[in-house]
Amino acid sequence: MVGFPVFYLLFTALIFELNSKGVLALVLSPLYYLASIFWVMTGFGFRKMRQWSWYTLWFAQLFVFYLNALSLVNYSRSETKVQAFVLTLLIQFYVFFAASREVRVPYLFPRIKWWESGIAGMTHIRVEIETTHSEKSAHPEPSLGQILDINLRGCFLKTPRDFHEFEKIKMRGNFYGTPLELPGTIVWLAQSTVTHPKGVGVKFYGLDGLRKKHLKGAIKQFLKERESSGVIPAQTG
């Protein structure tokens, strides 16, 4: 994404068979620079795990779609224009799907209704939180937290403690009869608001096959309880 300005020109010139006039028109188009700015922003946002990268991705995709349509209609010399355009749409769909799997997750976009921000009556899992490098942490002693949303990629953890971004932690708890220890990295710091309680978004890492198997079973039970309480439809991920 960060290299979009160069790669897009090369790809578009090749697949649409643009002549020098078409490439020049593309380079001089303000829309090309807008698309480049949003793609570069999205790339940096994904690297830093920023929520706003999900929204810049939408704008980036929209600008690219429009640029492709203009190039196809005005400057393309290809005899397979329709096939070329369909290919670009498929690539955009793949990029969007791959990005959504990385961004639309509990550790950045937890499924918590605004009226449940106090978690009264809400399904949750209690865990003990321990920082990996306690000598550098402001919290050398373990603390307690409550998982309010979770999947195989990460979770949203309600906790009154203040943590540092990208701090590594371990969560220990009883996940529906199975004791689990889940290592993770804090990628989002959430302050108490109308829509979210105070807490952190945690991205899991280093989960072996056995822990993933136990975690998947716990997630199914967790979502089943949420479905029965009318919070969200049942799903896994």
C-alpha positions in Angstrom: 0.0 0.0 0.0 2.8 2.4 0.8 4.3 1.8 -2.7 1.0 2.4 -4.4 2.0 5.5 -6.5 4.6 3.5 -8.4 3.0 0.1 -8.5 -0.4 1.4 -9.6 1.1 3.3 -12.6 3.0 0.2 -13.7 0.0 -2.1 -13.2 -2.5 0.2 -14.9 -0.3 0.9 -17.9 0.2 -2.9 -18.4 -3.3 -4.2 -17.9 -5.1 -1.4 -19.8 -2.3 -1.0 -22.4 -2.0 2.7 -21.9 0.1 4.8 -24.3 2.4 7.6 -23.1 -0.5 10.1 -23.4 -2.7 7.9 -21.1 0.1 7.5 -18.5 0.8 11.2 -18.6 -2.9 12.0 -18.1 -3.0 9.6 -15.2 0.1 11.2 -13.6 -1.4 14.7 -14.0 -4.8 13.7 -12.5 -5.5 15.2 -9.1 -7.5 12.0 -8.4 -4.3 9.9 -8.7 -2.6 11.9 -6.0 -5.7 11.7 -3.8 -5.8 7.9 -4.2 -2.0 7.7 -3.5 -2.4 9.8 -0.3 -5.1 7.6 1.0 -3.4 4.3 0.1 -0.1 5.5 1.8 -2.1 6.6 4.8 -3.8 3.2 4.9 -0.6 1.4 4.7 1.0 3.2 7.6 -2.3 2.9 9.5 -2.3 -0.9 9.1 1.4 -1.1 10.3 0.5 0.8 13.4 -2.9 -0.9 13.9 -4.9 2.3 13.8 -8.7 2.3 13.6 -8.8 5.1 11.1 -7.0 2.9 8.5 -10.3 1.1 8.0 -12.0 4.3 6.8 -9.1 5.5 4.7 -9.2 2.2 2.9 -12.8 2.8 1.8 -11.8 6.2 0.3 -8.7 4.6 -1.3 -10.7 1.9 -2.9 -13.3 4.4 -4.2 -10.7 6.6 -5.8 -9.0 3.6 -7.5 -12.3 2.4 -8.9 -12.9 5.8 -10.4 -9.4 6.1 -11.8 -9.6 2.6 -13.4 -12.9 3.5 -15.0 -11.5 6.8 -16.5 -8.4 5.1 -17.8 -10.4 2.3 -19.4 -12.8 4.7 -21.1 -10.5 7.4 -22.2 -7.0 5.9 -22.7 -7.1 2.1 -22.9 -6.0 0.5 -26.1 -6.7 -3.0 -24.9 -9.0 -5.3 -26.9 -10.1 -7.0 -23.7 -11.3 -4.0 -21.7 -14.1 -5.7 -19.9 -12.0 -8.6 -18.7 -9.3 -6.1 -17.6 -11.7 -4.1 -15.6 -13.3 -7.2 -14.0 -9.7 -8.3 -13.0 -9.1 -4.9 -11.3 -12.4 -5.3 -9.4 -11.5 -8.8 -8.3 -8.1 -7.5 -7.0 -9.8 -4.6 -5.2 -12.3 -7.1 -3.6 -9.4 -9.4 -2.5 -7.5 -6.4 -0.9 -10.6 -5.3 0.8 -11.4 -8.8 2.1 -7.9 -9.4 3.4 -7.8 -5.9 5.0 -11.2 -6.4 6.7 -10.0 -9.7 8.2 -7.1 -7.9 9.8 -8.9 -4.7 10.9 -12.5 -5.6 11.7 -11.6 -7.6 14.8 -12.4 -7.4 18.5 -9.2 -5.8 19.3 -10.0 -2.7 17.2 -13.8 -2.9 16.6 -15.4 -4.8 19.5 -19.0 -5.8 19.2 -20.3 -3.9 22.2 -23.6 -2.1 22.3 -23.6 1.4 23.8 -26.0 0.4 26.5 -23.7 -2.5 27.5 -20.7 -0.4 28.1 -21.1 -1.0 31.8 -21.2 -4.8 31.1 -24.1 -5.2 33.5 -25.6 -8.6 32.6 -23.3 -8.8 29.6 -21.4 -12.0 28.7 -17.8 -11.8 29.6 -14.8 -13.9 30.7 -12.7 -13.0 33.7 -8.9 -13.1 33.3 -5.8 -12.2 35.2 -3.5 -9.9 33.3 0.3 -10.0 33.7 2.8 -7.9 31.8 5.5 -9.9 30.0 8.3 -7.5 31.0 7.4 -6.6 34.5 10.6 -4.8 35.2 9.7 -2.2 32.6 6.0 -2.1 33.2 4.1 0.3 35.4 2.1 -2.7 36.6 4.5 -5.4 37.9 1.7 -7.1 39.8 -1.0 -9.0 38.0 -4.4 -7.3 37.6 -7.9 -8.4 36.7 -9.8 -7.8 33.6 -12.9 -8.9 31.7 -13.0 -10.1 28.1 -16.1 -8.5 26.4 -15.5 -9.7 22.8 -13.1 -12.3 21.4 -12.1 -14.3 18.3 -9.0 -16.2 17.3 -7.2 -13.1 16.4 -7.6 -11.1 19.6 -10.0 -9.7 22.1 -11.3 -6.5 23.8 -10.4 -6.5 27.5 -12.1 -4.3 30.0 -9.7 -3.2 32.7 -9.3 -0.1 34.9 -5.5 -0.2 34.5 -3.6 2.0 32.2 -1.3 0.2 29.8 1.1 1.3 27.1 0.5 0.8 23.4 2.2 -2.3 22.0 2.9 -3.6 25.5 3.0 -7.4 25.7 0.8 -9.1 28.2 -0.4 -12.5 29.2 -4.0 -13.3 30.1 -4.8 -16.3 32.3 -8.3 -17.5 33.0 -10.8 -20.3 33.0 -12.4 -20.4 29.6 -15.6 -22.5 30.1 -13.8 -25.2 32.1 -10.5 -25.0 30.2 -7.6 -23.0 31.8 -5.8 -21.0 29.2 -2.9 -18.6 29.0 -3.1 -16.2 26.0 -0.1 -14.0 25.1 -1.0 -10.8 23.3 0.1 -7.3 22.3 -1.9 -4.2 23.2 -2.8 -2.4 20.0 -5.6 -0.2 21.1 -6.1 1.9 24.2 -9.8 2.6 24.8 -10.9 5.3 27.2 -14.3 5.2 28.9 -16.9 6.5 26.5 -20.6 6.1 25.7 -19.8 3.3 23.3 -16.9 1.5 25.0 -15.8 1.0 28.6 -12.2 1.7 29.6 -10.0 -1.1 28.4 -7.5 -2.3 25.8 -7.6 -4.2 22.4 -5.3 -7.2 22.5 -4.0 -9.0 19.5 -3.0 -12.6 20.1 0.4 -14.0 19.0 2.3 -17.2 19.4 -0.8 -19.5 19.9 0.0 -23.1 19.3 -2.4 -25.6 17.8 -3.7 -26.9 21.1 -4.4 -23.5 22.5 -6.2 -22.5 19.3 -8.3 -25.6 19.5 -9.4 -24.9 23.1 -9.8 -21.2 22.4 -12.1 -21.9 19.4 -14.3 -24.1 21.6 -14.5 -21.3 24.2 -15.3 -18.7 21.5 -18.2 -20.9 20.3 -19.6 -21.1 23.8 -19.0 -17.4 24.4 -20.9 -16.4 21.2 -23.7 -18.9 22.0 -24.3 -17.2 25.3 -24.3 -13.8 23.5 -26.7 -15.0 20.9 -29.1 -16.3 23.6 -28.9 -13.0 25.4 -29.7 -11.1 22.2 -26.4 -9.3 21.9 -25.1 -10.5 18.5 -25.8 -13.3 16.0 -23.7 -16.4 16.5 -20.5 -16.5 14.5 -16.9 -17.6 14.7 -13.7 -16.0 13.4 
